[in-house]
Amino acid sequence: MPGMLVKYREGTWTASANKRGRLYLHRGIERTYTTDLLVEVYLNGLGQGISR
């Protein structure tokens, strides 16, 4: 889901889009993507994904 905070390469990134098998991520001016099947999503105390 766009805007969710995820852990990638030992850092916190914001997910922006998932298209053509790539999950696009950004933080500040850095942008990248991953084709990994699993990423860690940060959750709040209710088990819901944290988003910006």
Distance bins in CASP14 RR format, pairs under 12 A and 6 or more apart:
PFRMAT RR
TARGET T0000
AUTHOR 0000-0000-0000
RMODE 2
METHOD distances of the structure
MODEL  1
1 14 0 0 0 0 0 1 0 0 0 0 0
1 15 1 0 0 1 0 0 0 0 0 0 0
1 16 0 0 0 0 0 1 0 0 0 0 0
1 17 0 0 0 0 0 1 0 0 0 0 0
1 18 0 0 0 0 1 0 0 0 0 0 0
1 23 0 0 0 0 0 1 0 0 0 0 0
1 41 0 0 0 0 1 0 0 0 0 0 0
1 48 0 0 0 0 0 1 0 0 0 0 0
1 49 1 0 0 1 0 0 0 0 0 0 0
1 50 0 0 0 0 0 1 0 0 0 0 0
1 51 1 0 0 1 0 0 0 0 0 0 0
1 52 0 0 0 0 0 1 0 0 0 0 0
2 14 0 0 0 0 1 0 0 0 0 0 0
2 15 1 0 0 1 0 0 0 0 0 0 0
2 16 1 0 1 0 0 0 0 0 0 0 0
2 17 1 0 0 1 0 0 0 0 0 0 0
2 18 0 0 0 0 1 0 0 0 0 0 0
2 19 0 0 0 0 0 1 0 0 0 0 0
2 23 0 0 0 0 0 1 0 0 0 0 0
2 24 0 0 0 0 1 0 0 0 0 0 0
2 25 0 0 0 0 0 1 0 0 0 0 0
2 26 0 0 0 0 0 1 0 0 0 0 0
2 51 0 0 0 0 1 0 0 0 0 0 0
2 52 0 0 0 0 1 0 0 0 0 0 0
3 12 0 0 0 0 0 1 0 0 0 0 0
3 13 0 0 0 0 1 0 0 0 0 0 0
3 14 1 0 1 0 0 0 0 0 0 0 0
3 15 1 0 1 0 0 0 0 0 0 0 0
3 16 1 0 0 1 0 0 0 0 0 0 0
3 17 0 0 0 0 1 0 0 0 0 0 0
3 18 0 0 0 0 0 1 0 0 0 0 0
3 23 0 0 0 0 0 1 0 0 0 0 0
3 24 0 0 0 0 0 1 0 0 0 0 0
3 25 0 0 0 0 0 1 0 0 0 0 0
3 26 0 0 0 0 1 0 0 0 0 0 0
3 27 0 0 0 0 0 1 0 0 0 0 0
3 41 0 0 0 0 0 1 0 0 0 0 0
3 42 0 0 0 0 0 1 0 0 0 0 0
3 49 0 0 0 0 1 0 0 0 0 0 0
3 50 0 0 0 0 1 0 0 0 0 0 0
3 51 1 0 1 0 0 0 0 0 0 0 0
3 52 1 0 1 0 0 0 0 0 0 0 0
4 12 0 0 0 0 0 1 0 0 0 0 0
4 13 0 0 0 0 1 0 0 0 0 0 0
4 14 1 0 0 1 0 0 0 0 0 0 0
4 15 1 0 1 0 0 0 0 0 0 0 0
4 16 0 0 0 0 1 0 0 0 0 0 0
4 17 0 0 0 0 0 1 0 0 0 0 0
4 18 0 0 0 0 0 1 0 0 0 0 0
4 23 0 0 0 0 0 1 0 0 0 0 0
4 25 0 0 0 0 0 1 0 0 0 0 0
4 39 0 0 0 0 1 0 0 0 0 0 0
4 40 0 0 0 0 0 1 0 0 0 0 0
4 41 1 0 1 0 0 0 0 0 0 0 0
4 42 1 0 0 1 0 0 0 0 0 0 0
4 43 0 0 0 0 1 0 0 0 0 0 0
4 44 0 0 0 0 0 1 0 0 0 0 0
4 48 0 0 0 0 1 0 0 0 0 0 0
4 49 1 0 1 0 0 0 0 0 0 0 0
4 50 1 0 0 1 0 0 0 0 0 0 0
4 51 1 0 1 0 0 0 0 0 0 0 0
4 52 0 0 0 0 1 0 0 0 0 0 0
5 11 0 0 0 0 1 0 0 0 0 0 0
5 12 1 0 1 0 0 0 0 0 0 0 0
5 13 1 0 0 1 0 0 0 0 0 0 0
5 14 1 0 0 1 0 0 0 0 0 0 0
5 15 1 0 0 1 0 0 0 0 0 0 0
5 16 0 0 0 0 0 1 0 0 0 0 0
5 25 0 0 0 0 0 1 0 0 0 0 0
5 26 0 0 0 0 0 1 0 0 0 0 0
5 27 0 0 0 0 1 0 0 0 0 0 0
5 39 0 0 0 0 0 1 0 0 0 0 0
5 40 0 0 0 0 1 0 0 0 0 0 0
5 41 1 0 0 1 0 0 0 0 0 0 0
5 42 1 0 1 0 0 0 0 0 0 0 0
5 43 0 0 0 0 1 0 0 0 0 0 0
5 44 0 0 0 0 0 1 0 0 0 0 0
5 48 0 0 0 0 0 1 0 0 0 0 0
5 49 1 0 0 1 0 0 0 0 0 0 0
5 50 1 0 1 0 0 0 0 0 0 0 0
5 51 1 0 0 1 0 0 0 0 0 0 0
5 52 1 0 0 1 0 0 0 0 0 0 0
6 12 1 0 0 1 0 0 0 0 0 0 0
6 13 1 0 1 0 0 0 0 0 0 0 0
6 14 1 0 0 1 0 0 0 0 0 0 0
6 15 1 0 1 0 0 0 0 0 0 0 0
6 16 0 0 0 0 0 1 0 0 0 0 0
6 18 0 0 0 0 0 1 0 0 0 0 0
6 23 1 0 0 1 0 0 0 0 0 0 0
6 24 0 0 0 0 0 1 0 0 0 0 0
6 25 1 0 0 1 0 0 0 0 0 0 0
6 26 0 0 0 0 0 1 0 0 0 0 0
6 27 0 0 0 0 0 1 0 0 0 0 0
6 32 0 0 0 0 0 1 0 0 0 0 0
6 33 0 0 0 0 0 1 0 0 0 0 0
6 34 0 0 0 0 1 0 0 0 0 0 0
6 36 0 0 0 0 0 1 0 0 0 0 0
6 38 0 0 0 0 0 1 0 0 0 0 0
6 39 1 0 1 0 0 0 0 0 0 0 0
6 40 1 0 0 1 0 0 0 0 0 0 0
6 41 1 0 1 0 0 0 0 0 0 0 0
6 42 1 0 0 1 0 0 0 0 0 0 0
6 43 0 0 0 0 0 1 0 0 0 0 0
6 49 0 0 0 0 1 0 0 0 0 0 0
6 50 0 0 0 0 1 0 0 0 0 0 0
6 51 0 0 0 0 0 1 0 0 0 0 0
6 52 0 0 0 0 0 1 0 0 0 0 0
7 13 1 0 0 1 0 0 0 0 0 0 0
7 14 0 0 0 0 0 1 0 0 0 0 0
7 15 0 0 0 0 0 1 0 0 0 0 0
7 25 0 0 0 0 0 1 0 0 0 0 0
7 27 0 0 0 0 0 1 0 0 0 0 0
7 34 0 0 0 0 0 1 0 0 0 0 0
7 36 0 0 0 0 0 1 0 0 0 0 0
7 38 0 0 0 0 0 1 0 0 0 0 0
7 39 1 0 0 1 0 0 0 0 0 0 0
7 40 1 0 1 0 0 0 0 0 0 0 0
7 41 1 0 0 1 0 0 0 0 0 0 0
7 42 1 0 0 1 0 0 0 0 0 0 0
7 43 0 0 0 0 0 1 0 0 0 0 0
7 50 0 0 0 0 0 1 0 0 0 0 0
8 14 0 0 0 0 0 1 0 0 0 0 0
8 15 0 0 0 0 1 0 0 0 0 0 0
8 23 0 0 0 0 1 0 0 0 0 0 0
8 24 0 0 0 0 0 1 0 0 0 0 0
8 25 1 0 1 0 0 0 0 0 0 0 0
8 26 0 0 0 0 0 1 0 0 0 0 0
8 27 0 0 0 0 1 0 0 0 0 0 0
8 30 0 0 0 0 0 1 0 0 0 0 0
8 31 0 0 0 0 0 1 0 0 0 0 0
8 32 1 0 0 1 0 0 0 0 0 0 0
8 33 0 0 0 0 1 0 0 0 0 0 0
8 34 1 0 0 1 0 0 0 0 0 0 0
8 35 0 0 0 0 0 1 0 0 0 0 0
8 36 0 0 0 0 1 0 0 0 0 0 0
8 38 0 0 0 0 0 1 0 0 0 0 0
8 39 1 0 0 1 0 0 0 0 0 0 0
8 40 1 0 0 1 0 0 0 0 0 0 0
8 41 0 0 0 0 0 1 0 0 0 0 0
8 42 0 0 0 0 0 1 0 0 0 0 0
9 25 0 0 0 0 1 0 0 0 0 0 0
9 27 0 0 0 0 0 1 0 0 0 0 0
9 30 0 0 0 0 0 1 0 0 0 0 0
9 32 0 0 0 0 1 0 0 0 0 0 0
9 33 0 0 0 0 0 1 0 0 0 0 0
9 34 0 0 0 0 1 0 0 0 0 0 0
9 36 0 0 0 0 0 1 0 0 0 0 0
9 39 0 0 0 0 0 1 0 0 0 0 0
9 40 0 0 0 0 0 1 0 0 0 0 0
10 40 0 0 0 0 0 1 0 0 0 0 0
11 25 0 0 0 0 1 0 0 0 0 0 0
11 27 1 0 0 1 0 0 0 0 0 0 0
11 30 0 0 0 0 0 1 0 0 0 0 0
11 32 0 0 0 0 0 1 0 0 0 0 0
11 39 0 0 0 0 0 1 0 0 0 0 0
11 40 0 0 0 0 1 0 0 0 0 0 0
11 42 0 0 0 0 0 1 0 0 0 0 0
12 25 0 0 0 0 1 0 0 0 0 0 0
12 26 0 0 0 0 0 1 0 0 0 0 0
12 27 1 0 0 1 0 0 0 0 0 0 0
12 28 0 0 0 0 0 1 0 0 0 0 0
12 30 0 0 0 0 0 1 0 0 0 0 0
12 39 0 0 0 0 0 1 0 0 0 0 0
12 40 0 0 0 0 1 0 0 0 0 0 0
12 41 0 0 0 0 0 1 0 0 0 0 0
12 42 1 0 0 1 0 0 0 0 0 0 0
12 50 0 0 0 0 1 0 0 0 0 0 0
12 52 0 0 0 0 0 1 0 0 0 0 0
13 23 0 0 0 0 1 0 0 0 0 0 0
13 24 0 0 0 0 1 0 0 0 0 0 0
13 25 1 1 0 0 0 0 0 0 0 0 0
13 26 1 0 0 1 0 0 0 0 0 0 0
13 27 1 0 1 0 0 0 0 0 0 0 0
13 28 0 0 0 0 1 0 0 0 0 0 0
13 30 0 0 0 0 1 0 0 0 0 0 0
13 31 0 0 0 0 1 0 0 0 0 0 0
13 32 1 0 0 1 0 0 0 0 0 0 0
13 33 0 0 0 0 0 1 0 0 0 0 0
13 34 0 0 0 0 1 0 0 0 0 0 0
13 39 0 0 0 0 1 0 0 0 0 0 0
13 40 0 0 0 0 0 1 0 0 0 0 0
13 41 0 0 0 0 0 1 0 0 0 0 0
13 42 0 0 0 0 0 1 0 0 0 0 0
13 52 0 0 0 0 0 1 0 0 0 0 0
14 23 0 0 0 0 0 1 0 0 0 0 0
14 24 0 0 0 0 1 0 0 0 0 0 0
14 25 1 0 0 1 0 0 0 0 0 0 0
14 26 1 0 1 0 0 0 0 0 0 0 0
14 27 1 0 0 1 0 0 0 0 0 0 0
14 28 0 0 0 0 1 0 0 0 0 0 0
14 30 0 0 0 0 0 1 0 0 0 0 0
14 31 0 0 0 0 0 1 0 0 0 0 0
14 32 0 0 0 0 0 1 0 0 0 0 0
14 39 0 0 0 0 0 1 0 0 0 0 0
14 41 0 0 0 0 0 1 0 0 0 0 0
14 42 0 0 0 0 0 1 0 0 0 0 0
14 50 0 0 0 0 0 1 0 0 0 0 0
14 51 0 0 0 0 1 0 0 0 0 0 0
14 52 1 0 1 0 0 0 0 0 0 0 0
15 22 0 0 0 0 0 1 0 0 0 0 0
15 23 1 0 0 1 0 0 0 0 0 0 0
15 24 1 0 0 1 0 0 0 0 0 0 0
15 25 1 0 1 0 0 0 0 0 0 0 0
15 26 0 0 0 0 1 0 0 0 0 0 0
15 27 0 0 0 0 0 1 0 0 0 0 0
15 31 0 0 0 0 0 1 0 0 0 0 0
15 32 0 0 0 0 0 1 0 0 0 0 0
15 33 0 0 0 0 0 1 0 0 0 0 0
15 34 0 0 0 0 1 0 0 0 0 0 0
15 39 1 0 0 1 0 0 0 0 0 0 0
15 40 0 0 0 0 0 1 0 0 0 0 0
15 41 0 0 0 0 1 0 0 0 0 0 0
15 42 0 0 0 0 0 1 0 0 0 0 0
15 49 0 0 0 0 0 1 0 0 0 0 0
15 50 0 0 0 0 0 1 0 0 0 0 0
15 51 0 0 0 0 1 0 0 0 0 0 0
15 52 0 0 0 0 1 0 0 0 0 0 0
16 22 0 0 0 0 0 1 0 0 0 0 0
16 23 0 0 0 0 1 0 0 0 0 0 0
16 24 1 0 1 0 0 0 0 0 0 0 0
16 25 1 0 0 1 0 0 0 0 0 0 0
16 26 1 0 1 0 0 0 0 0 0 0 0
16 27 0 0 0 0 0 1 0 0 0 0 0
16 28 0 0 0 0 0 1 0 0 0 0 0
16 30 0 0 0 0 0 1 0 0 0 0 0
16 31 0 0 0 0 1 0 0 0 0 0 0
16 32 0 0 0 0 0 1 0 0 0 0 0
16 33 0 0 0 0 1 0 0 0 0 0 0
16 34 0 0 0 0 0 1 0 0 0 0 0
16 51 0 0 0 0 0 1 0 0 0 0 0
16 52 0 0 0 0 0 1 0 0 0 0 0
17 23 1 0 0 1 0 0 0 0 0 0 0
17 24 1 0 1 0 0 0 0 0 0 0 0
17 25 0 0 0 0 1 0 0 0 0 0 0
17 26 0 0 0 0 1 0 0 0 0 0 0
17 31 0 0 0 0 0 1 0 0 0 0 0
17 33 0 0 0 0 1 0 0 0 0 0 0
18 24 1 0 0 1 0 0 0 0 0 0 0
18 25 0 0 0 0 0 1 0 0 0 0 0
18 33 0 0 0 0 1 0 0 0 0 0 0
18 34 0 0 0 0 0 1 0 0 0 0 0
18 35 0 0 0 0 0 1 0 0 0 0 0
18 36 0 0 0 0 0 1 0 0 0 0 0
18 37 0 0 0 0 0 1 0 0 0 0 0
18 39 0 0 0 0 0 1 0 0 0 0 0
19 33 0 0 0 0 1 0 0 0 0 0 0
19 35 0 0 0 0 0 1 0 0 0 0 0
20 33 0 0 0 0 1 0 0 0 0 0 0
20 35 0 0 0 0 1 0 0 0 0 0 0
21 33 0 0 0 0 1 0 0 0 0 0 0
21 34 0 0 0 0 1 0 0 0 0 0 0
21 35 1 0 0 1 0 0 0 0 0 0 0
21 36 0 0 0 0 0 1 0 0 0 0 0
21 37 0 0 0 0 1 0 0 0 0 0 0
22 31 0 0 0 0 0 1 0 0 0 0 0
22 32 0 0 0 0 1 0 0 0 0 0 0
22 33 1 0 1 0 0 0 0 0 0 0 0
22 34 1 0 0 1 0 0 0 0 0 0 0
22 35 1 0 1 0 0 0 0 0 0 0 0
22 36 0 0 0 0 1 0 0 0 0 0 0
22 37 0 0 0 0 0 1 0 0 0 0 0
22 39 0 0 0 0 0 1 0 0 0 0 0
23 31 0 0 0 0 0 1 0 0 0 0 0
23 32 0 0 0 0 1 0 0 0 0 0 0
23 33 1 0 0 1 0 0 0 0 0 0 0
23 34 1 0 1 0 0 0 0 0 0 0 0
23 35 1 0 0 1 0 0 0 0 0 0 0
23 36 1 0 0 1 0 0 0 0 0 0 0
23 37 0 0 0 0 1 0 0 0 0 0 0
23 38 0 0 0 0 0 1 0 0 0 0 0
23 39 1 0 0 1 0 0 0 0 0 0 0
23 41 0 0 0 0 0 1 0 0 0 0 0
24 30 0 0 0 0 0 1 0 0 0 0 0
24 31 1 0 0 1 0 0 0 0 0 0 0
24 32 1 0 0 1 0 0 0 0 0 0 0
24 33 1 0 1 0 0 0 0 0 0 0 0
24 34 0 0 0 0 1 0 0 0 0 0 0
24 35 0 0 0 0 0 1 0 0 0 0 0
24 39 0 0 0 0 0 1 0 0 0 0 0
25 31 1 0 0 1 0 0 0 0 0 0 0
25 32 1 0 1 0 0 0 0 0 0 0 0
25 33 1 0 0 1 0 0 0 0 0 0 0
25 34 1 0 0 1 0 0 0 0 0 0 0
25 35 0 0 0 0 0 1 0 0 0 0 0
25 36 0 0 0 0 0 1 0 0 0 0 0
25 39 0 0 0 0 1 0 0 0 0 0 0
25 41 0 0 0 0 0 1 0 0 0 0 0
26 32 1 0 0 1 0 0 0 0 0 0 0
26 33 0 0 0 0 1 0 0 0 0 0 0
26 34 0 0 0 0 0 1 0 0 0 0 0
26 52 0 0 0 0 0 1 0 0 0 0 0
27 52 0 0 0 0 0 1 0 0 0 0 0
28 52 0 0 0 0 0 1 0 0 0 0 0
33 39 0 0 0 0 0 1 0 0 0 0 0
34 40 0 0 0 0 0 1 0 0 0 0 0
40 49 0 0 0 0 0 1 0 0 0 0 0
40 50 0 0 0 0 0 1 0 0 0 0 0
41 47 0 0 0 0 1 0 0 0 0 0 0
41 48 0 0 0 0 1 0 0 0 0 0 0
41 49 1 0 1 0 0 0 0 0 0 0 0
41 50 1 0 0 1 0 0 0 0 0 0 0
41 51 0 0 0 0 1 0 0 0 0 0 0
42 48 0 0 0 0 0 1 0 0 0 0 0
42 49 1 0 0 1 0 0 0 0 0 0 0
42 50 1 0 1 0 0 0 0 0 0 0 0
42 51 0 0 0 0 1 0 0 0 0 0 0
42 52 0 0 0 0 0 1 0 0 0 0 0
43 49 1 0 1 0 0 0 0 0 0 0 0
43 50 1 0 0 1 0 0 0 0 0 0 0
43 51 0 0 0 0 0 1 0 0 0 0 0
44 50 1 0 1 0 0 0 0 0 0 0 0
44 51 0 0 0 0 1 0 0 0 0 0 0
END
